[in-house]
Amino acid sequence: MTVKERSQDLNMVVEIVREHLFAHLDDSDLCKDMCAVIAINLRRIHEDTEKSANAWDKRAYHSKADALRREMSWALPMAQLAESLAYNARRFTAEDLDRLMDMLPDAYEMPKRPRFRNVEVMRGAAAAARQTLLRKR
């Protein structure tokens, strides 16, 4: 994954959390599907961050590697929370959204050009991601 791809994934997460989840709180299933997309993207970001940091460690750029790990330390816990919200049987609530928003660093701003005009394209993402996870086991 390139830095550009990582930035695109981050922008997608920020857009979903800060704009689309709030707008669709009345549709719990769609919110759970959006949480699945958030979890997938954040796991990709975390894996790429570790890969990049390990490469810098091999070249003895330990301070740069540590700085990257610190900068992205929020990604995995937020991915785990989003995943648990996506696969939990209870309804998605405003409190769940608040928990996600609290974990997202304030430094990340809304992208200038939104990626999603219609979030309905994410419908079914939680079920598809769950099936993929079950097949891997």
C-alpha positions in Angstrom: 0.0 0.0 0.0 1.4 3.4 -0.9 1.1 6.5 1.2 -1.5 7.8 -1.3 -3.6 4.6 -0.7 -3.3 4.9 3.0 -4.4 8.6 2.8 -7.4 7.5 0.7 -8.4 4.9 3.2 -8.0 7.4 6.1 -10.2 9.9 4.2 -12.8 7.3 3.7 -12.9 6.5 7.4 -13.1 10.2 8.3 -15.9 10.8 5.9 -18.0 7.8 7.0 -17.5 8.6 10.7 -18.0 12.4 10.6 -20.7 12.6 8.0 -22.5 9.4 7.0 -23.0 7.5 10.2 -24.7 10.5 11.8 -26.9 11.1 8.8 -28.1 7.4 8.8 -28.5 6.7 12.6 -32.1 5.6 11.9 -30.9 2.7 9.7 -29.0 0.5 12.1 -28.2 -2.2 9.4 -26.6 0.4 7.1 -24.6 1.8 10.1 -23.3 -1.6 10.8 -22.3 -2.1 7.2 -20.4 1.3 7.4 -18.7 0.1 10.5 -17.5 -3.0 8.7 -16.0 -0.8 6.0 -14.4 1.3 8.7 -12.9 -1.8 10.3 -11.6 -3.2 7.0 -9.9 0.1 6.1 -8.4 0.6 9.5 -7.0 -2.9 9.6 -5.4 -2.3 6.2 -4.0 1.0 7.5 -2.6 -0.7 10.7 -1.0 -3.5 8.7 0.6 -1.1 6.3 1.8 1.1 9.1 3.5 -1.9 10.7 5.0 -3.0 7.4 6.4 0.5 6.8 7.7 0.8 10.4 9.4 -2.6 10.2 11.1 -1.6 7.0 12.4 1.6 8.7 13.6 -0.4 11.7 15.7 -2.6 9.4 17.4 0.5 8.0 18.0 1.8 11.6 15.5 4.6 11.3 14.1 3.7 14.7 12.9 7.1 15.6 11.0 7.5 12.3 9.4 4.0 12.8 8.4 4.8 16.4 6.9 8.1 15.3 4.8 6.4 12.6 3.6 3.8 15.1 2.7 6.5 17.6 0.9 8.5 15.0 -1.3 5.5 13.9 -1.7 3.8 17.3 -5.4 4.6 17.3 -6.1 2.7 14.1 -6.2 -0.9 15.5 -8.3 -0.2 18.6 -10.8 1.8 16.5 -10.9 -1.1 13.9 -11.7 -3.5 16.7 -14.4 -1.3 18.1 -15.9 -0.8 14.6 -15.8 -4.6 14.0 -17.6 -5.3 17.2 -20.3 -2.8 16.4 -20.7 -4.2 12.9 -21.2 -7.8 14.1 -23.1 -7.1 17.3 -26.8 -8.1 17.3 -27.9 -4.9 19.1 -28.9 -1.8 17.3 -26.3 0.9 16.3 -26.9 4.0 18.5 -25.7 7.6 18.9 -23.6 6.4 21.8 -21.8 4.0 19.5 -21.1 6.9 17.1 -19.8 9.0 19.9 -17.4 6.2 20.9 -16.1 6.0 17.3 -15.8 9.8 17.0 -13.9 10.0 20.3 -11.3 7.5 18.9 -10.8 9.4 15.6 -8.0 12.0 16.1 -9.1 15.6 15.6 -6.2 16.2 13.3 -8.0 14.3 10.5 -10.3 16.7 8.7 -13.2 15.9 6.3 -11.9 15.4 2.8 -12.6 18.3 0.5 -14.2 16.0 -2.1 -16.5 13.4 -0.7 -15.9 9.8 -1.9 -19.5 8.6 -1.3 -22.5 10.3 -2.9 -24.7 7.3 -2.1 -23.7 5.2 1.0 -26.2 2.5 -0.1 -23.3 1.0 -2.0 -22.0 -0.2 1.4 -25.2 -2.1 2.2 -24.3 -5.7 2.8 -20.7 -5.1 3.7 -20.9 -6.5 7.2 -22.4 -9.8 6.0 -19.8 -10.1 3.2 -16.9 -9.3 5.6 -18.2 -11.8 8.1 -18.4 -14.5 5.5 -14.8 -13.7 4.4 -13.6 -14.0 8.0 -15.5 -17.3 8.5 -13.9 -18.7 5.4 -10.4 -17.8 6.6 -10.8 -19.8 9.8 
